[in-house]
Amino acid sequence: MTQRVHAAGGLDAESRARVETILRAMRRDGVIDASSLDAAKSAAMGFVPSQASADDGY
């Protein structure tokens, strides 16, 4: 996913769909409530460089 995000300069359609699927599952399973789901859908995603990313040249 990291490579797709970097290549697209943000979330591409496939990555966005994966995030939405995870958020829906979290809501379904009671991990987050409806207001948290709405907030997560509209919040900007921040990516923190990881050691793996640094090793890959990102």
N, C-alpha and C positions, 0 to 999 in steps of 0.2 A: 504494500500500500504506500509506503514511503516514497518509492520511486515514482509511482503514478502521481502522487501529490506534487512532488518536485517537478516532474515533467509538465504537469498541467498548470503549475503556478497556483495551486489551490486544489480543492476537491473536484475530481472529475465525476462524471455521472455514475460510474460504477462504485467509486468510493463513497459518494454521497448516499447511494442506495444501501450500501452495507451499514453505514452509520445509522440510517433511518431504521433499518431492520433491527439493529442492536437496541436502539432506543425503544422501539415498540415492544421488544421482548422484555426489556427491563420494566416497562410499565405493566405489561401482562403479568409478570411474575411478582409484582409488588415491590420491586427494588426502588422505583421512583413513583411519585404520585403524578396526577395529571398536570399540575402546575409546573412541576419540575420537567416533565416531558415537553411542555410548551416552551419553557425557558431554554431547554437544551436545543430544541429545533431552531430557535432564533439567535442563539448565542454564536459568536465568532469562535472558531476553533483555533487554539494556539498550539503550535507544535514546538516542542523543546528538543533541541538536538541531543541525540543519544550517542553513546560511545560507538555503537554500530554505524550510525549515520556518519560520524566523523571518520571512521575507518573506511567508509565507502566513498569519501570525498564530497559528502553533502554538507 
